[in-house]
Amino acid sequence: MARAVILLLIVLGLQSCGESGHEHFCSKYQYLHGKLTEPGVLPFLTLKKMLREELNEPAKREDAKMALFVIGDIERGLIRGTESPRDYCLRRKRWEAYR
């Protein structure tokens, strides 16, 4: 019986770890969405060119990849005006497409 309880706790703990990772991803998604849609931001064509160059720099690779991912969603108009980017990300499980 004790083994079953311990196993259940381990499984629940692993699920909650993954969930917080998804929430972190979607919070970053929302932050980038906000920054990329602020007035005065460079045109996406220019930004994408700069970000693609940063993909070759290991220290900047992950941030550049994520920004390109968010720009793609913005350009396709995937987020409705009534929904926050974070809620959209969680609802549509955008971390699955990011991999």
Biopython code that builds the backbone (N, CA, C, O; Angstrom):
import numpy as np
from Bio.PDB.StructureBuilder import StructureBuilder

atoms = [
    (1, "MET", "N", (0.812, -1.186, 0.000)),
    (1, "MET", "CA", (0.000, 0.000, 0.000)),
    (1, "MET", "C", (0.866, 1.265, 0.000)),
    (1, "MET", "O", (0.589, 2.225, -0.718)),
    (2, "ALA", "N", (1.916, 1.241, 0.818)),
    (2, "ALA", "CA", (2.808, 2.400, 0.901)),
    (2, "ALA", "C", (3.489, 2.642, -0.444)),
    (2, "ALA", "O", (3.685, 3.789, -0.846)),
    (3, "ARG", "N", (3.848, 1.569, -1.135)),
    (3, "ARG", "CA", (4.473, 1.718, -2.462)),
    (3, "ARG", "C", (3.528, 2.400, -3.437)),
    (3, "ARG", "O", (3.945, 3.255, -4.218)),
    (4, "ALA", "N", (2.258, 2.025, -3.392)),
    (4, "ALA", "CA", (1.265, 2.624, -4.293)),
    (4, "ALA", "C", (1.128, 4.112, -4.018)),
    (4, "ALA", "O", (1.035, 4.907, -4.952)),
    (5, "VAL", "N", (1.114, 4.496, -2.755)),
    (5, "VAL", "CA", (0.997, 5.909, -2.382)),
    (5, "VAL", "C", (2.231, 6.677, -2.844)),
    (5, "VAL", "O", (2.118, 7.774, -3.392)),
    (6, "ILE", "N", (3.393, 6.106, -2.623)),
    (6, "ILE", "CA", (4.632, 6.763, -3.051)),
    (6, "ILE", "C", (4.662, 6.913, -4.565)),
    (6, "ILE", "O", (5.035, 7.968, -5.078)),
    (7, "LEU", "N", (4.273, 5.870, -5.281)),
    (7, "LEU", "CA", (4.232, 5.931, -6.740)),
    (7, "LEU", "C", (3.255, 7.000, -7.213)),
    (7, "LEU", "O", (3.553, 7.740, -8.150)),
    (8, "LEU", "N", (2.093, 7.087, -6.575)),
    (8, "LEU", "CA", (1.102, 8.093, -6.928)),
    (8, "LEU", "C", (1.656, 9.495, -6.698)),
    (8, "LEU", "O", (1.459, 10.379, -7.532)),
    (9, "LEU", "N", (2.345, 9.710, -5.584)),
    (9, "LEU", "CA", (2.939, 11.012, -5.298)),
    (9, "LEU", "C", (4.012, 11.377, -6.321)),
    (9, "LEU", "O", (4.117, 12.534, -6.728)),
    (10, "ILE", "N", (4.790, 10.412, -6.726)),
    (10, "ILE", "CA", (5.821, 10.665, -7.732)),
    (10, "ILE", "C", (5.184, 11.068, -9.054)),
    (10, "ILE", "O", (5.616, 12.033, -9.683)),
    (11, "VAL", "N", (4.164, 10.338, -9.478)),
    (11, "VAL", "CA", (3.480, 10.646, -10.740)),
    (11, "VAL", "C", (2.850, 12.024, -10.679)),
    (11, "VAL", "O", (2.989, 12.805, -11.620)),
    (12, "LEU", "N", (2.160, 12.340, -9.592)),
    (12, "LEU", "CA", (1.540, 13.662, -9.446)),
    (12, "LEU", "C", (2.598, 14.763, -9.418)),
    (12, "LEU", "O", (2.393, 15.837, -9.984)),
    (13, "GLY", "N", (3.715, 14.502, -8.768)),
    (13, "GLY", "CA", (4.797, 15.479, -8.723)),
    (13, "GLY", "C", (5.376, 15.745, -10.097)),
    (13, "GLY", "O", (5.667, 16.893, -10.435)),
    (14, "LEU", "N", (5.547, 14.703, -10.892)),
    (14, "LEU", "CA", (6.066, 14.880, -12.251)),
    (14, "LEU", "C", (5.090, 15.647, -13.118)),
    (14, "LEU", "O", (5.502, 16.465, -13.941)),
    (15, "GLN", "N", (3.802, 15.395, -12.946)),
    (15, "GLN", "CA", (2.808, 16.128, -13.729)),
    (15, "GLN", "C", (2.817, 17.600, -13.370)),
    (15, "GLN", "O", (2.719, 18.449, -14.256)),
    (16, "SER", "N", (2.932, 17.920, -12.096)),
    (16, "SER", "CA", (2.929, 19.324, -11.697)),
    (16, "SER", "C", (4.195, 20.030, -12.163)),
    (16, "SER", "O", (4.160, 21.223, -12.463)),
    (17, "CYS", "N", (5.321, 19.306, -12.229)),
    (17, "CYS", "CA", (6.551, 19.910, -12.748)),
    (17, "CYS", "C", (6.368, 20.289, -14.212)),
    (17, "CYS", "O", (6.760, 21.379, -14.629)),
    (18, "GLY", "N", (5.782, 19.403, -14.978)),
    (18, "GLY", "CA", (5.546, 19.682, -16.382)),
    (18, "GLY", "C", (4.570, 20.821, -16.568)),
    (18, "GLY", "O", (4.728, 21.634, -17.479)),
    (19, "GLU", "N", (3.574, 20.890, -15.723)),
    (19, "GLU", "CA", (2.566, 21.939, -15.831)),
    (19, "GLU", "C", (3.180, 23.306, -15.574)),
    (19, "GLU", "O", (2.876, 24.264, -16.286)),
    (20, "SER", "N", (4.046, 23.410, -14.558)),
    (20, "SER", "CA", (4.658, 24.699, -14.286)),
    (20, "SER", "C", (5.584, 25.102, -15.431)),
    (20, "SER", "O", (5.762, 26.291, -15.694)),
    (21, "GLY", "N", (6.166, 24.129, -16.104)),
    (21, "GLY", "CA", (6.986, 24.433, -17.274)),
    (21, "GLY", "C", (6.161, 25.012, -18.399)),
    (21, "GLY", "O", (6.602, 25.924, -19.099)),
    (22, "HIS", "N", (4.958, 24.480, -18.572)),
    (22, "HIS", "CA", (4.062, 25.012, -19.610)),
    (22, "HIS", "C", (3.606, 26.421, -19.257)),
    (22, "HIS", "O", (3.519, 27.294, -20.121)),
    (23, "GLU", "N", (3.316, 26.631, -17.984)),
    (23, "GLU", "CA", (2.905, 27.962, -17.553)),
    (23, "GLU", "C", (4.033, 28.966, -17.745)),
    (23, "GLU", "O", (3.796, 30.104, -18.152)),
    (24, "HIS", "N", (5.259, 28.545, -17.453)),
    (24, "HIS", "CA", (6.415, 29.422, -17.665)),
    (24, "HIS", "C", (6.569, 29.743, -19.156)),
    (24, "HIS", "O", (6.805, 30.892, -19.528)),
    (25, "PHE", "N", (6.434, 28.733, -19.989)),
    (25, "PHE", "CA", (6.525, 28.937, -21.435)),
    (25, "PHE", "C", (5.489, 29.961, -21.884)),
    (25, "PHE", "O", (5.804, 30.874, -22.646)),
    (26, "CYS", "N", (4.250, 29.809, -21.411)),
    (26, "CYS", "CA", (3.175, 30.698, -21.848)),
    (26, "CYS", "C", (3.330, 32.105, -21.275)),
    (26, "CYS", "O", (2.905, 33.075, -21.903)),
    (27, "SER", "N", (3.923, 32.228, -20.106)),
    (27, "SER", "CA", (4.205, 33.561, -19.563)),
    (27, "SER", "C", (5.261, 34.261, -20.418)),
    (27, "SER", "O", (5.154, 35.456, -20.694)),
    (28, "LYS", "N", (6.269, 33.515, -20.829)),
    (28, "LYS", "CA", (7.299, 34.078, -21.716)),
    (28, "LYS", "C", (6.692, 34.428, -23.072)),
    (28, "LYS", "O", (7.027, 35.453, -23.667)),
    (29, "TYR", "N", (5.803, 33.572, -23.552)),
    (29, "TYR", "CA", (5.086, 33.805, -24.813)),
    (29, "TYR", "C", (4.340, 35.134, -24.730)),
    (29, "TYR", "O", (4.412, 35.950, -25.649)),
    (30, "GLN", "N", (3.619, 35.350, -23.620)),
    (30, "GLN", "CA", (2.856, 36.586, -23.453)),
    (30, "GLN", "C", (3.776, 37.799, -23.370)),
    (30, "GLN", "O", (3.488, 38.838, -23.965)),
    (31, "TYR", "N", (4.880, 37.674, -22.636)),
    (31, "TYR", "CA", (5.829, 38.778, -22.517)),
    (31, "TYR", "C", (6.366, 39.173, -23.890)),
    (31, "TYR", "O", (6.378, 40.350, -24.249)),
    (32, "LEU", "N", (6.810, 38.175, -24.650)),
    (32, "LEU", "CA", (7.344, 38.466, -25.982)),
    (32, "LEU", "C", (6.266, 39.057, -26.893)),
    (32, "LEU", "O", (6.537, 39.981, -27.659)),
    (33, "HIS", "N", (5.067, 38.534, -26.812)),
    (33, "HIS", "CA", (3.961, 39.051, -27.622)),
    (33, "HIS", "C", (3.755, 40.541, -27.320)),
    (33, "HIS", "O", (3.585, 41.351, -28.231)),
    (34, "GLY", "N", (3.774, 40.887, -26.036)),
    (34, "GLY", "CA", (3.612, 42.283, -25.639)),
    (34, "GLY", "C", (4.720, 43.168, -26.179)),
    (34, "GLY", "O", (4.462, 44.254, -26.697)),
    (35, "LYS", "N", (5.959, 42.699, -26.056)),
    (35, "LYS", "CA", (7.100, 43.487, -26.545)),
    (35, "LYS", "C", (7.083, 43.624, -28.070)),
    (35, "LYS", "O", (7.408, 44.682, -28.607)),
    (36, "LEU", "N", (6.707, 42.560, -28.753)),
    (36, "LEU", "CA", (6.733, 42.565, -30.220)),
    (36, "LEU", "C", (5.575, 43.356, -30.841)),
    (36, "LEU", "O", (5.624, 43.705, -32.020)),
    (37, "THR", "N", (4.550, 43.634, -30.058)),
    (37, "THR", "CA", (3.403, 44.380, -30.591)),
    (37, "THR", "C", (3.341, 45.805, -30.045)),
    (37, "THR", "O", (2.362, 46.513, -30.277)),
    (38, "GLU", "N", (4.377, 46.229, -29.321)),
    (38, "GLU", "CA", (4.425, 47.608, -28.830)),
    (38, "GLU", "C", (4.588, 48.569, -30.009)),
    (38, "GLU", "O", (5.191, 48.217, -31.023)),
    (39, "PRO", "N", (4.047, 49.784, -29.871)),
    (39, "PRO", "CA", (4.266, 50.791, -30.918)),
    (39, "PRO", "C", (5.758, 51.098, -31.054)),
    (39, "PRO", "O", (6.485, 51.153, -30.061)),
    (40, "GLY", "N", (6.194, 51.292, -32.275)),
    (40, "GLY", "CA", (7.580, 51.660, -32.529)),
    (40, "GLY", "C", (8.538, 50.496, -32.697)),
    (40, "GLY", "O", (9.733, 50.712, -32.896)),
    (41, "VAL", "N", (8.050, 49.279, -32.623)),
    (41, "VAL", "CA", (8.911, 48.109, -32.819)),
    (41, "VAL", "C", (9.275, 48.025, -34.302)),
    (41, "VAL", "O", (8.478, 48.377, -35.171)),
    (42, "LEU", "N", (10.474, 47.558, -34.567)),
    (42, "LEU", "CA", (10.917, 47.393, -35.956)),
    (42, "LEU", "C", (9.937, 46.503, -36.721)),
    (42, "LEU", "O", (9.252, 45.675, -36.120)),
    (43, "PRO", "N", (9.869, 46.671, -38.044)),
    (43, "PRO", "CA", (9.014, 45.780, -38.841)),
    (43, "PRO", "C", (9.436, 44.328, -38.660)),
    (43, "PRO", "O", (10.616, 44.031, -38.475)),
    (44, "PHE", "N", (8.457, 43.427, -38.717)),
    (44, "PHE", "CA", (8.743, 42.009, -38.502)),
    (44, "PHE", "C", (9.779, 41.471, -39.484)),
    (44, "PHE", "O", (10.597, 40.629, -39.114)),
    (45, "LEU", "N", (9.757, 41.936, -40.706)),
    (45, "LEU", "CA", (10.730, 41.467, -41.695)),
    (45, "LEU", "C", (12.158, 41.739, -41.206)),
    (45, "LEU", "O", (13.030, 40.875, -41.305)),
    (46, "THR", "N", (12.385, 42.935, -40.684)),
    (46, "THR", "CA", (13.693, 43.309, -40.155)),
    (46, "THR", "C", (14.030, 42.499, -38.910)),
    (46, "THR", "O", (15.142, 41.989, -38.770)),
    (47, "LEU", "N", (13.052, 42.387, -38.005)),
    (47, "LEU", "CA", (13.277, 41.617, -36.774)),
    (47, "LEU", "C", (13.602, 40.161, -37.079)),
    (47, "LEU", "O", (14.517, 39.592, -36.483)),
    (48, "LYS", "N", (12.869, 39.561, -37.991)),
    (48, "LYS", "CA", (13.105, 38.151, -38.309)),
    (48, "LYS", "C", (14.503, 37.940, -38.876)),
    (48, "LYS", "O", (15.156, 36.941, -38.574)),
    (49, "LYS", "N", (14.958, 38.872, -39.690)),
    (49, "LYS", "CA", (16.314, 38.752, -40.243)),
    (49, "LYS", "C", (17.345, 38.805, -39.116)),
    (49, "LYS", "O", (18.282, 38.008, -39.094)),
    (50, "MET", "N", (17.176, 39.737, -38.189)),
    (50, "MET", "CA", (18.098, 39.859, -37.060)),
    (50, "MET", "C", (18.051, 38.617, -36.176)),
    (50, "MET", "O", (19.091, 38.119, -35.744)),
    (51, "LEU", "N", (16.845, 38.118, -35.908)),
    (51, "LEU", "CA", (16.694, 36.948, -35.052)),
    (51, "LEU", "C", (17.265, 35.689, -35.696)),
    (51, "LEU", "O", (17.827, 34.842, -35.002)),
    (52, "ARG", "N", (17.128, 35.559, -36.997)),
    (52, "ARG", "CA", (17.708, 34.392, -37.684)),
    (52, "ARG", "C", (19.226, 34.392, -37.576)),
    (52, "ARG", "O", (19.849, 33.335, -37.483)),
    (53, "GLU", "N", (19.820, 35.588, -37.588)),
    (53, "GLU", "CA", (21.265, 35.680, -37.407)),
    (53, "GLU", "C", (21.654, 35.267, -35.982)),
    (53, "GLU", "O", (22.708, 34.667, -35.774)),
    (54, "GLU", "N", (20.801, 35.592, -35.006)),
    (54, "GLU", "CA", (21.079, 35.239, -33.618)),
    (54, "GLU", "C", (20.944, 33.740, -33.364)),
    (54, "GLU", "O", (21.460, 33.236, -32.366)),
    (55, "LEU", "N", (20.263, 33.026, -34.245)),
    (55, "LEU", "CA", (20.147, 31.575, -34.083)),
    (55, "LEU", "C", (21.513, 30.898, -34.152)),
    (55, "LEU", "O", (21.686, 29.793, -33.638)),
    (56, "ASN", "N", (22.475, 31.553, -34.782)),
    (56, "ASN", "CA", (23.831, 31.001, -34.899)),
    (56, "ASN", "C", (24.682, 31.257, -33.666)),
    (56, "ASN", "O", (25.786, 30.725, -33.551)),
    (57, "GLU", "N", (24.170, 32.076, -32.734)),
    (57, "GLU", "CA", (24.900, 32.388, -31.510)),
    (57, "GLU", "C", (24.302, 31.574, -30.363)),
    (57, "GLU", "O", (23.163, 31.820, -29.965)),
    (58, "PRO", "N", (25.047, 30.615, -29.828)),
    (58, "PRO", "CA", (24.501, 29.729, -28.785)),
    (58, "PRO", "C", (23.862, 30.461, -27.605)),
    (58, "PRO", "O", (22.843, 30.008, -27.084)),
    (59, "ALA", "N", (24.437, 31.572, -27.177)),
    (59, "ALA", "CA", (23.899, 32.294, -26.013)),
    (59, "ALA", "C", (22.551, 32.950, -26.308)),
    (59, "ALA", "O", (21.784, 33.226, -25.385)),
    (60, "LYS", "N", (22.258, 33.200, -27.569)),
    (60, "LYS", "CA", (21.030, 33.898, -27.941)),
    (60, "LYS", "C", (20.024, 32.996, -28.655)),
    (60, "LYS", "O", (18.905, 33.421, -28.943)),
    (61, "ARG", "N", (20.410, 31.773, -28.938)),
    (61, "ARG", "CA", (19.621, 30.865, -29.774)),
    (61, "ARG", "C", (18.195, 30.657, -29.265)),
    (61, "ARG", "O", (17.242, 30.827, -30.026)),
    (62, "GLU", "N", (18.034, 30.291, -27.991)),
    (62, "GLU", "CA", (16.696, 29.968, -27.471)),
    (62, "GLU", "C", (15.768, 31.180, -27.491)),
    (62, "GLU", "O", (14.602, 31.063, -27.868)),
    (63, "ASP", "N", (16.280, 32.345, -27.087)),
    (63, "ASP", "CA", (15.443, 33.553, -27.099)),
    (63, "ASP", "C", (15.051, 33.929, -28.519)),
    (63, "ASP", "O", (13.912, 34.325, -28.768)),
    (64, "ALA", "N", (15.987, 33.806, -29.447)),
    (64, "ALA", "CA", (15.696, 34.125, -30.845)),
    (64, "ALA", "C", (14.662, 33.158, -31.416)),
    (64, "ALA", "O", (13.746, 33.571, -32.127)),
    (65, "LYS", "N", (14.809, 31.886, -31.109)),
    (65, "LYS", "CA", (13.875, 30.878, -31.595)),
    (65, "LYS", "C", (12.459, 31.154, -31.072)),
    (65, "LYS", "O", (11.487, 31.073, -31.823)),
    (66, "MET", "N", (12.358, 31.476, -29.800)),
    (66, "MET", "CA", (11.053, 31.761, -29.199)),
    (66, "MET", "C", (10.436, 33.018, -29.805)),
    (66, "MET", "O", (9.239, 33.043, -30.091)),
    (67, "ALA", "N", (11.238, 34.055, -30.003)),
    (67, "ALA", "CA", (10.718, 35.293, -30.599)),
    (67, "ALA", "C", (10.216, 35.039, -32.020)),
    (67, "ALA", "O", (9.166, 35.554, -32.404)),
    (68, "LEU", "N", (10.942, 34.262, -32.791)),
    (68, "LEU", "CA", (10.491, 33.922, -34.148)),
    (68, "LEU", "C", (9.182, 33.138, -34.111)),
    (68, "LEU", "O", (8.315, 33.335, -34.961)),
    (69, "PHE", "N", (9.041, 32.265, -33.147)),
    (69, "PHE", "CA", (7.823, 31.476, -32.981)),
    (69, "PHE", "C", (6.629, 32.394, -32.695)),
    (69, "PHE", "O", (5.564, 32.242, -33.292)),
    (70, "VAL", "N", (6.817, 33.341, -31.783)),
    (70, "VAL", "CA", (5.739, 34.266, -31.424)),
    (70, "VAL", "C", (5.410, 35.186, -32.605)),
    (70, "VAL", "O", (4.239, 35.455, -32.870)),
    (71, "ILE", "N", (6.418, 35.661, -33.300)),
    (71, "ILE", "CA", (6.166, 36.506, -34.481)),
    (71, "ILE", "C", (5.328, 35.750, -35.497)),
    (71, "ILE", "O", (4.415, 36.319, -36.096)),
    (72, "GLY", "N", (5.627, 34.484, -35.694)),
    (72, "GLY", "CA", (4.840, 33.678, -36.631)),
    (72, "GLY", "C", (3.370, 33.642, -36.247)),
    (72, "GLY", "O", (2.497, 33.770, -37.106)),
    (73, "ASP", "N", (3.091, 33.468, -34.951)),
    (73, "ASP", "CA", (1.701, 33.458, -34.495)),
    (73, "ASP", "C", (1.042, 34.823, -34.683)),
    (73, "ASP", "O", (-0.122, 34.905, -35.073)),
    (74, "ILE", "N", (1.783, 35.888, -34.406)),
    (74, "ILE", "CA", (1.243, 37.242, -34.573)),
    (74, "ILE", "C", (0.911, 37.489, -36.045)),
    (74, "ILE", "O", (-0.162, 37.996, -36.369)),
    (75, "GLU", "N", (1.825, 37.131, -36.917)),
    (75, "GLU", "CA", (1.609, 37.353, -38.354)),
    (75, "GLU", "C", (0.405, 36.583, -38.882)),
    (75, "GLU", "O", (-0.299, 37.056, -39.775)),
    (76, "ARG", "N", (0.172, 35.403, -38.330)),
    (76, "ARG", "CA", (-0.975, 34.602, -38.779)),
    (76, "ARG", "C", (-2.273, 35.023, -38.099)),
    (76, "ARG", "O", (-3.340, 34.513, -38.442)),
    (77, "GLY", "N", (-2.201, 35.938, -37.147)),
    (77, "GLY", "CA", (-3.394, 36.428, -36.466)),
    (77, "GLY", "C", (-4.112, 35.360, -35.661)),
    (77, "GLY", "O", (-5.342, 35.315, -35.648)),
    (78, "LEU", "N", (-3.365, 34.508, -34.998)),
    (78, "LEU", "CA", (-3.958, 33.384, -34.286)),
    (78, "LEU", "C", (-4.634, 33.766, -32.973)),
    (78, "LEU", "O", (-5.512, 33.041, -32.504)),
    (79, "ILE", "N", (-4.250, 34.873, -32.380)),
    (79, "ILE", "CA", (-4.784, 35.247, -31.071)),
    (79, "ILE", "C", (-5.927, 36.237, -31.247)),
    (79, "ILE", "O", (-5.760, 37.305, -31.837)),
    (80, "ARG", "N", (-7.104, 35.857, -30.718)),
    (80, "ARG", "CA", (-8.269, 36.736, -30.788)),
    (80, "ARG", "C", (-8.084, 37.907, -29.832)),
    (80, "ARG", "O", (-7.393, 37.786, -28.821)),
    (81, "GLY", "N", (-8.690, 39.022, -30.147)),
    (81, "GLY", "CA", (-8.561, 40.221, -29.324)),
    (81, "GLY", "C", (-9.105, 40.079, -27.916)),
    (81, "GLY", "O", (-8.704, 40.823, -27.021)),
    (82, "THR", "N", (-10.007, 39.143, -27.707)),
    (82, "THR", "CA", (-10.621, 38.969, -26.393)),
    (82, "THR", "C", (-9.827, 38.032, -25.484)),
    (82, "THR", "O", (-10.169, 37.877, -24.312)),
    (83, "GLU", "N", (-8.797, 37.421, -25.998)),
    (83, "GLU", "CA", (-8.031, 36.427, -25.241)),
    (83, "GLU", "C", (-6.594, 36.911, -25.065)),
    (83, "GLU", "O", (-5.993, 37.440, -26.000)),
    (84, "SER", "N", (-6.049, 36.729, -23.867)),
    (84, "SER", "CA", (-4.661, 37.124, -23.642)),
    (84, "SER", "C", (-3.744, 36.119, -24.344)),
    (84, "SER", "O", (-4.106, 34.954, -24.509)),
    (85, "PRO", "N", (-2.559, 36.571, -24.755)),
    (85, "PRO", "CA", (-1.620, 35.642, -25.385)),
    (85, "PRO", "C", (-1.294, 34.442, -24.487)),
    (85, "PRO", "O", (-1.124, 33.328, -24.983)),
    (86, "ARG", "N", (-1.206, 34.660, -23.180)),
    (86, "ARG", "CA", (-0.916, 33.563, -22.251)),
    (86, "ARG", "C", (-2.057, 32.545, -22.245)),
    (86, "ARG", "O", (-1.815, 31.339, -22.299)),
    (87, "ASP", "N", (-3.295, 33.026, -22.179)),
    (87, "ASP", "CA", (-4.446, 32.120, -22.188)),
    (87, "ASP", "C", (-4.527, 31.349, -23.502)),
    (87, "ASP", "O", (-4.827, 30.155, -23.515)),
    (88, "TYR", "N", (-4.257, 32.045, -24.603)),
    (88, "TYR", "CA", (-4.250, 31.384, -25.907)),
    (88, "TYR", "C", (-3.196, 30.274, -25.921)),
    (88, "TYR", "O", (-3.455, 29.156, -26.367)),
    (89, "CYS", "N", (-2.021, 30.604, -25.431)),
    (89, "CYS", "CA", (-0.909, 29.645, -25.398)),
    (89, "CYS", "C", (-1.281, 28.410, -24.585)),
    (89, "CYS", "O", (-1.028, 27.283, -25.009)),
    (90, "LEU", "N", (-1.881, 28.624, -23.420)),
    (90, "LEU", "CA", (-2.273, 27.494, -22.577)),
    (90, "LEU", "C", (-3.389, 26.682, -23.229)),
    (90, "LEU", "O", (-3.350, 25.451, -23.228)),
    (91, "ARG", "N", (-4.382, 27.375, -23.785)),
    (91, "ARG", "CA", (-5.524, 26.684, -24.386)),
    (91, "ARG", "C", (-5.112, 25.855, -25.592)),
    (91, "ARG", "O", (-5.572, 24.725, -25.758)),
    (92, "ARG", "N", (-4.255, 26.404, -26.428)),
    (92, "ARG", "CA", (-3.846, 25.728, -27.661)),
    (92, "ARG", "C", (-2.574, 24.886, -27.507)),
    (92, "ARG", "O", (-2.097, 24.281, -28.467)),
    (93, "LYS", "N", (-2.034, 24.859, -26.282)),
    (93, "LYS", "CA", (-0.821, 24.083, -25.987)),
    (93, "LYS", "C", (0.292, 24.386, -26.993)),
    (93, "LYS", "O", (0.823, 23.487, -27.646)),
    (94, "ARG", "N", (0.627, 25.664, -27.100)),
    (94, "ARG", "CA", (1.606, 26.117, -28.090)),
    (94, "ARG", "C", (2.996, 25.528, -27.865)),
    (94, "ARG", "O", (3.791, 25.459, -28.802)),
    (95, "TRP", "N", (3.301, 25.103, -26.643)),
    (95, "TRP", "CA", (4.613, 24.492, -26.379)),
    (95, "TRP", "C", (4.796, 23.217, -27.198)),
    (95, "TRP", "O", (5.926, 22.834, -27.499)),
    (96, "GLU", "N", (3.709, 22.562, -27.557)),
    (96, "GLU", "CA", (3.820, 21.353, -28.378)),
    (96, "GLU", "C", (4.276, 21.685, -29.794)),
    (96, "GLU", "O", (5.057, 20.942, -30.388)),
    (97, "ALA", "N", (3.797, 22.788, -30.329)),
    (97, "ALA", "CA", (4.210, 23.211, -31.683)),
    (97, "ALA", "C", (5.615, 23.797, -31.664)),
    (97, "ALA", "O", (6.314, 23.770, -32.677)),
    (98, "TYR", "N", (6.025, 24.314, -30.539)),
    (98, "TYR", "CA", (7.357, 24.957, -30.432)),
    (98, "TYR", "C", (8.491, 23.949, -30.539)),
    (98, "TYR", "O", (9.550, 24.265, -31.081)),
    (99, "ARG", "N", (8.286, 22.770, -30.043)),
    (99, "ARG", "CA", (9.348, 21.759, -30.019)),
    (99, "ARG", "C", (9.823, 21.520, -31.382)),
    (99, "ARG", "O", (10.720, 20.702, -31.589)),
]
sb = StructureBuilder()
sb.init_structure("model")
sb.init_model(0)
sb.init_chain("A")
sb.init_seg("    ")
for serial, (resi, resn, name, xyz) in enumerate(atoms, 1):
    if name == "N":
        sb.init_residue(resn, " ", resi, " ")
    sb.init_atom(name, np.array(xyz, "f"), 0.0, 1.0, " ", f" {name:<3s}", serial, name[0])
structure = sb.get_structure()
